[in-house]
Amino acid sequence: MSAAIGLRQDFGADELRRLAVKASDADQARRLLALAAVCDGMDREEAGRVGGMDRQTLRDWVHRFNAQGPDGLINIKPPGRPRKLSAEQDEELRQLVESGPDPEKDGVVRWRCVDLKRVLGERFGVDLSAVSLGRALKKLGFSHISARPQHPAQDAQAIAAFKKSFPPWSPRR
């Protein structure tokens, strides 16, 4: 059996209880009360029960308390998975979407998430899902709604002439 881990001496049991009363995090308050029980001479297993944990968990929190003080007893949110696209890649994605696709090179007349997914895989070697790519585009300020594509060989004058010669569906009142 290993020796008990010593508790910091700069905090007494009364001070730990005062900190527990002022704590806004309930988990931190529980841990402070368990450490106060240890300072009062209670054995580690009983003090762990006071804080709603077992002896080994209390030992882990004692290590954190000794290293970081009362603030070390607050749960730290884990950082999560790192982003797949860097800031430079995000900027290149923004420029790619703003410039639009090249029909000969990209084979499409407007970007869809599946098309952008393929291009990002070719350029950066990144495999994003279509949903994740949609979220990334939303963060970049793009909407999922896009204008209807136009054929590259479309004649604007022919369209205007057709609209002018087309009779209205109903007479105006």
trRosetta pair geometry for C-beta under 8 A, 3 or more apart (Angstrom, degrees):
i j d omega theta_ij theta_ji phi_ij phi_ji
4 44 6.8 -172 -130 -42 113 132
5 59 6.0 118 11 -149 133 85
5 62 5.1 133 95 113 130 136
5 63 6.7 -64 -171 -66 161 75
5 66 7.4 -115 160 -27 114 148
6 66 7.7 93 91 -104 70 138
7 11 8.0 -87 153 66 105 96
7 35 6.6 147 -139 -161 136 98
7 38 5.9 138 -51 116 150 126
7 39 6.4 -114 96 -78 156 80
7 62 6.1 -87 -96 -149 81 108
7 65 7.3 -10 -145 100 84 128
7 66 7.0 -137 -143 -76 40 99
8 11 5.8 50 95 22 110 96
8 65 6.6 -128 2 133 116 92
8 66 5.3 170 -48 -116 95 65
8 69 7.6 -16 8 -103 173 61
11 15 5.1 -133 -158 89 74 124
11 16 5.5 87 155 -61 116 90
11 19 7.8 -26 -151 -7 129 143
11 35 7.9 24 105 133 130 128
11 39 7.7 -104 111 -81 80 149
11 69 7.8 132 -39 -146 135 79
11 70 7.4 135 -99 -53 157 100
12 15 4.9 93 53 11 75 103
12 16 7.0 -135 97 -6 38 89
12 39 6.3 140 -171 175 46 148
13 16 5.7 -55 -148 36 31 112
13 17 6.5 31 154 -19 64 105
13 36 4.4 99 -154 -159 74 79
13 37 7.8 107 -136 -55 113 18
13 39 3.7 -170 -70 95 89 125
13 40 5.0 83 -113 -56 157 81
14 17 5.7 -55 -151 35 33 111
14 18 6.5 34 151 -19 65 103
14 36 7.8 115 -50 -142 17 116
15 18 5.6 -49 -148 35 35 113
15 19 6.4 37 152 -18 65 104
16 19 5.6 -52 -149 37 33 112
16 20 6.4 38 150 -24 64 103
16 32 5.0 -175 180 -178 87 89
16 33 7.4 160 136 -85 104 28
16 35 5.4 -132 -155 93 151 101
16 36 3.9 -170 92 -74 125 94
16 39 6.5 151 12 6 142 145
16 70 7.8 -180 -125 -95 71 111
17 20 5.4 -49 -148 32 35 115
17 21 6.7 37 152 -21 64 100
17 32 7.3 160 -87 137 28 106
17 33 6.8 64 -108 -106 70 70
17 36 5.0 85 -55 -121 81 162
18 21 5.8 -51 -153 31 34 111
18 22 6.6 20 154 -7 65 109
19 22 5.9 -64 -147 45 33 104
19 23 6.2 51 152 -47 67 99
19 32 5.3 -139 93 -150 103 151
19 70 5.2 -104 179 -126 150 153
20 23 5.6 -37 -146 7 32 121
20 28 7.7 -169 -120 122 63 73
20 29 4.3 99 -162 -151 79 73
20 30 7.9 129 -143 -35 115 16
20 32 3.9 -167 -75 91 95 127
20 33 5.0 86 -124 -54 162 81
20 36 7.0 -77 -19 -17 137 136
21 29 7.6 103 -60 -134 19 114
23 26 7.7 147 114 -85 110 21
23 28 4.6 -150 -167 96 141 111
23 29 4.2 -172 69 -69 132 85
23 32 6.5 171 -30 4 147 144
23 70 7.8 -135 -88 173 114 119
25 28 4.0 69 83 8 110 112
25 29 6.8 179 91 -13 57 83
25 74 5.3 101 40 -119 169 95
25 75 7.6 -166 -172 16 141 85
26 29 5.5 -53 -150 34 36 114
26 30 6.5 40 152 -21 67 101
27 30 5.7 -49 -151 32 34 113
27 31 6.5 30 153 -16 65 106
27 73 7.6 -168 122 150 81 85
27 74 7.3 109 83 -131 105 47
27 75 5.9 28 84 -26 154 106
28 31 5.8 -58 -150 39 32 109
28 32 6.3 34 153 -21 66 106
28 70 7.2 73 -176 174 114 83
28 73 4.6 113 -135 108 77 103
28 74 4.9 -14 -74 -81 123 70
29 32 5.7 -53 -146 36 31 112
29 33 6.4 31 155 -18 64 105
30 33 5.9 -59 -153 36 29 109
30 34 6.5 29 152 -19 65 105
30 51 4.7 111 158 -154 87 76
30 52 5.7 -39 -169 27 139 112
30 53 7.9 116 139 -17 120 104
31 34 5.6 -51 -149 34 35 112
31 35 6.5 32 153 -16 65 104
31 51 5.6 68 -99 -150 38 136
31 53 8.0 24 -98 0 78 140
31 61 5.1 -134 -149 -172 121 149
31 65 7.6 -171 150 -65 116 120
31 73 4.3 -171 91 -163 142 124
32 35 5.7 -56 -149 39 33 109
32 36 6.3 37 150 -23 65 104
32 70 6.5 25 -95 -135 115 100
32 73 6.3 143 -54 96 78 170
33 36 5.4 -49 -146 33 34 115
33 37 6.6 40 151 -22 63 99
33 50 6.0 -130 127 141 100 110
33 51 6.0 162 78 -88 88 82
34 37 5.6 -49 -154 31 34 114
34 38 6.8 37 147 -19 63 100
34 47 5.0 105 -169 161 76 85
34 48 6.2 52 -153 -102 130 30
34 50 5.1 159 -102 82 69 99
34 51 2.8 -31 -55 -40 129 128
34 53 7.0 -14 -95 37 165 108
34 58 5.8 -127 153 -122 137 111
34 61 7.4 60 81 85 132 147
35 38 5.4 -47 -151 32 40 114
35 39 6.5 43 149 -20 66 100
35 47 7.5 84 -81 173 20 129
35 51 7.9 54 -19 -65 60 140
35 61 7.4 -122 -60 121 108 113
35 62 7.0 149 -107 -98 103 77
35 65 6.1 141 -99 -112 152 173
35 73 8.0 -102 -15 -89 137 144
36 39 5.5 -49 -150 34 36 114
36 40 6.5 36 150 -19 65 104
37 40 5.6 -54 -151 36 34 113
37 42 4.3 -33 163 39 91 140
37 46 7.1 -130 155 112 133 87
37 47 3.9 173 98 -122 117 91
37 50 4.7 119 -30 37 161 163
37 51 7.6 -143 22 -32 129 93
38 41 8.0 100 177 -30 31 9
38 42 6.2 -84 -87 62 34 84
38 44 6.6 30 -108 -99 109 64
38 47 4.6 57 -61 -138 77 169
38 58 7.6 154 -59 172 131 127
38 62 7.5 -22 51 -95 177 120
42 46 4.9 -111 174 89 108 116
42 47 4.6 135 100 -63 115 93
42 50 7.3 58 113 -18 162 139
43 46 5.3 81 62 17 79 103
43 47 6.8 -154 94 -6 34 95
44 47 5.6 -58 -140 43 31 111
44 48 6.1 40 157 -27 65 104
44 55 4.9 79 124 -141 105 97
44 58 5.7 174 -173 92 92 139
44 59 7.0 34 -170 -63 141 85
45 48 5.7 -50 -151 30 28 115
45 49 6.9 30 150 -18 60 101
45 54 7.7 -18 -135 -167 71 61
45 55 4.6 -34 -91 -71 67 117
46 49 5.6 -50 -154 32 37 113
46 50 6.8 45 146 -25 64 98
47 50 5.4 -43 -154 26 39 118
47 51 6.8 22 152 -3 65 104
47 58 6.2 113 101 -148 98 157
48 51 6.0 -67 -153 48 34 100
48 53 4.9 -95 -168 87 88 73
48 54 5.4 21 157 173 145 15
48 55 4.9 -121 -22 -77 155 44
48 57 6.6 113 -145 62 116 91
48 58 4.1 -111 -92 -31 94 133
49 52 7.4 43 -168 -77 33 25
49 53 7.9 -130 -75 54 24 41
51 58 6.5 127 51 -97 137 102
51 61 7.9 -123 141 52 162 163
53 57 3.9 -110 174 88 122 132
53 58 5.6 151 95 -53 118 78
53 61 7.5 94 76 -8 166 135
54 57 5.2 94 55 11 70 103
54 58 7.2 -130 101 -6 36 91
55 58 5.7 -56 -151 36 32 113
55 59 6.5 38 150 -24 64 103
56 59 5.4 -48 -152 30 35 117
56 60 6.8 37 149 -19 64 99
57 60 5.6 -49 -153 31 37 113
57 61 6.6 33 150 -14 66 104
58 61 5.7 -57 -150 40 35 109
58 62 6.4 42 149 -26 66 102
59 62 5.5 -49 -150 29 33 115
59 63 6.9 37 150 -20 62 98
60 63 5.8 -50 -158 30 35 113
60 64 6.8 31 147 -14 65 104
61 64 5.4 -51 -148 39 40 112
61 65 6.0 43 151 -22 69 105
61 73 6.2 51 -163 -119 106 88
62 65 5.5 -52 -143 38 32 113
62 66 6.2 34 156 -21 65 105
63 66 5.9 -55 -147 35 28 110
63 67 6.4 17 157 -11 63 112
64 67 6.0 -64 -147 43 29 106
64 68 5.8 -29 175 30 69 112
64 72 4.1 -174 159 150 88 116
64 73 6.4 135 108 -79 120 52
65 68 7.0 -79 -123 58 18 72
65 69 6.8 19 -165 -151 57 10
65 70 7.2 26 -136 -84 88 36
65 72 5.6 -173 -88 76 34 119
65 73 5.9 25 -83 -61 90 101
67 72 6.1 128 76 -111 83 162
68 71 5.8 -98 148 78 104 82
68 72 2.7 124 73 -64 119 120
69 72 5.9 123 55 0 43 102
70 73 5.9 -48 -167 17 47 115
71 74 6.1 -36 -171 9 53 113
79 82 7.9 14 131 -72 116 68
83 86 7.2 136 98 -84 114 36
84 126 5.1 122 158 -156 110 118
84 127 7.9 -103 -161 58 148 47
84 128 5.9 170 87 -79 150 94
84 132 7.6 49 28 150 135 142
85 89 4.3 -132 -163 96 86 124
85 90 5.4 113 134 -61 120 76
85 93 6.9 -8 -159 -20 150 140
85 120 7.7 -55 -91 -155 116 132
85 124 7.3 38 -114 140 79 169
85 126 6.3 62 -77 -158 76 171
85 128 7.4 -7 -39 -63 108 136
85 136 6.3 68 28 -136 147 145
86 89 4.7 97 50 9 72 102
86 90 7.0 -125 100 -7 40 86
87 90 5.5 -48 -149 32 34 116
87 91 6.6 34 152 -18 64 103
88 91 5.7 -53 -151 35 33 110
88 92 6.4 31 150 -17 65 105
89 92 5.5 -52 -145 39 35 111
89 93 6.3 41 151 -23 66 102
89 120 7.8 78 -178 -142 116 102
89 124 5.6 51 -127 -102 130 151
89 126 7.3 85 -175 -16 156 152
90 93 5.6 -53 -150 34 31 114
90 94 6.5 36 150 -22 64 101
90 136 7.0 -136 -119 -174 92 108
90 140 6.5 -173 -177 -86 96 113
91 94 5.5 -47 -150 30 35 115
91 95 6.6 32 152 -15 64 103
92 95 5.7 -52 -148 39 35 110
92 96 6.2 41 151 -24 65 106
92 123 7.7 -154 133 143 139 149
93 96 5.5 -53 -146 35 32 116
93 97 6.4 27 157 -16 65 105
93 116 7.4 69 -149 -169 100 120
93 120 7.0 11 -98 -91 109 113
93 136 7.0 -12 123 137 163 123
93 137 7.7 -118 148 -89 122 73
93 140 6.8 -129 101 -68 108 162
94 97 6.1 -59 -150 37 28 105
94 98 6.2 22 156 -15 65 112
94 140 5.1 -160 -90 -166 98 133
95 98 5.8 -57 -140 41 30 109
95 99 6.0 23 163 -15 67 110
96 99 6.3 -60 -143 39 23 104
96 111 7.9 108 133 -93 91 148
96 116 7.4 127 117 -129 129 98
96 119 6.9 166 -178 127 148 145
97 100 7.7 32 176 -73 32 39
97 111 5.9 -95 -125 39 76 166
97 116 7.2 6 -82 -105 96 134
97 137 6.8 129 -88 -129 162 107
97 140 7.6 116 37 108 147 146
97 142 6.0 -49 143 -86 154 153
100 110 7.3 -51 -149 -119 96 54
100 111 7.1 -141 -139 -22 51 102
101 105 7.7 -154 179 73 77 89
101 106 4.0 -103 -165 66 108 153
101 108 5.0 1 117 78 170 88
101 109 6.7 -170 71 -147 118 9
101 110 6.7 -178 21 -113 117 10
101 111 5.7 153 -36 -63 109 77
101 115 7.1 -34 -82 148 144 142
102 105 4.0 33 87 33 121 109
102 106 5.3 121 57 1 65 97
103 106 6.9 -58 -105 56 16 84
103 107 7.1 58 -171 -114 48 12
103 108 7.0 -125 -117 77 59 23
103 109 5.5 13 -94 -88 106 70
103 152 6.1 -108 7 -36 153 137
104 107 7.9 -1 169 -67 13 49
106 115 6.9 65 171 -178 114 119
106 119 6.9 -16 -128 -81 109 124
108 111 6.9 106 107 -90 135 37
108 112 7.1 -119 -166 9 155 91
108 115 5.1 -39 -2 -122 163 154
109 149 4.4 99 121 -175 116 148
109 150 7.8 -152 173 60 129 37
109 151 7.6 -49 -128 -105 155 42
109 152 7.5 -140 -122 -37 111 90
110 146 6.0 145 -179 128 134 148
110 149 4.4 -129 -32 -73 118 120
111 115 5.5 -144 -147 79 59 123
111 116 5.4 51 -171 -54 113 103
111 146 7.7 173 60 -94 77 163
112 115 4.7 93 52 6 76 103
112 116 7.1 -149 90 -2 37 87
113 116 5.7 -56 -144 42 33 109
113 117 6.0 43 153 -28 66 104
113 130 4.1 96 124 -155 128 89
113 133 4.9 143 -156 90 99 124
113 134 5.4 -32 -99 -60 142 87
113 137 7.6 -116 -100 -8 93 142
114 117 5.4 -47 -146 30 31 118
114 118 6.7 34 153 -20 61 101
114 130 5.7 -20 -70 -97 67 122
115 118 5.8 -52 -155 32 33 111
115 119 6.5 29 150 -15 65 106
116 119 5.6 -54 -145 39 36 110
116 120 6.1 36 156 -19 69 105
116 133 5.8 155 96 179 117 141
116 137 7.8 71 98 -65 171 126
117 120 5.9 -55 -145 38 27 109
117 121 6.4 30 153 -21 61 107
117 127 7.9 44 -174 -152 96 50
117 128 5.9 -132 -124 72 89 85
117 129 7.6 -23 -118 -177 136 14
117 130 5.9 -67 -48 -84 142 68
117 133 5.5 -112 -76 -39 88 158
118 121 5.7 -56 -152 35 29 114
118 122 6.5 26 153 -17 64 106
119 122 5.7 -55 -149 37 33 109
119 123 6.1 18 159 -9 68 112
120 123 6.0 -60 -135 46 29 101
120 124 5.5 -27 -175 33 69 111
120 126 5.2 -54 151 66 104 103
120 128 6.2 -3 96 19 149 113
120 133 7.3 -167 8 -110 152 122
121 124 7.4 -65 -107 58 13 72
121 125 6.8 39 -164 -123 49 22
121 126 6.5 -118 -93 66 48 49
121 127 5.9 47 -105 -90 104 63
128 132 4.6 -129 -171 88 97 118
128 133 4.7 116 119 -59 129 90
128 136 7.1 -35 -161 -4 158 140
129 132 4.6 93 53 9 82 102
129 133 6.9 -147 91 -5 42 87
130 133 5.6 -54 -147 39 32 113
130 134 6.4 39 151 -24 64 104
131 134 5.6 -52 -152 33 31 114
131 135 6.7 33 150 -18 63 102
132 135 5.6 -51 -151 34 36 113
132 136 6.4 37 150 -20 66 103
133 136 5.5 -50 -147 35 35 113
133 137 6.4 36 152 -19 65 103
134 137 5.7 -52 -147 36 32 111
134 138 6.5 34 152 -21 64 103
134 144 6.4 20 -151 -94 109 113
135 138 5.6 -52 -149 33 33 113
135 139 6.6 34 152 -18 64 103
136 139 5.7 -53 -152 35 33 112
136 140 6.5 29 150 -15 64 107
137 140 5.6 -58 -150 40 35 111
137 142 4.3 -58 171 62 93 122
137 144 7.6 108 98 -80 130 68
138 141 7.8 76 180 -53 31 11
138 142 6.7 -93 -84 64 31 68
138 143 7.9 59 -111 -106 72 32
138 144 7.5 -17 -76 -44 97 90
143 146 7.5 170 89 -64 88 57
150 154 5.1 -92 174 22 99 151
151 154 4.4 120 67 -47 87 100
154 159 7.2 23 171 -39 104 125
155 158 4.0 59 94 9 116 114
155 159 6.8 169 94 -14 63 82
156 159 5.7 -54 -153 34 36 113
156 160 6.5 34 152 -18 67 105
157 160 5.7 -54 -147 37 34 110
157 161 6.3 33 155 -18 67 106
158 161 5.8 -54 -145 38 31 110
158 162 6.3 34 154 -22 64 107
159 162 5.7 -56 -150 35 30 112
159 163 6.5 29 154 -19 64 106
160 163 5.8 -54 -148 35 31 111
160 164 6.5 29 155 -18 64 107
161 164 5.9 -56 -149 36 32 110
161 165 6.4 18 159 -10 66 111
162 165 6.2 -66 -146 43 28 101
162 166 6.2 37 155 -38 65 108
163 166 5.8 -50 -146 19 29 117
168 171 7.1 116 92 -94 122 32
168 172 7.1 1 121 -38 167 86
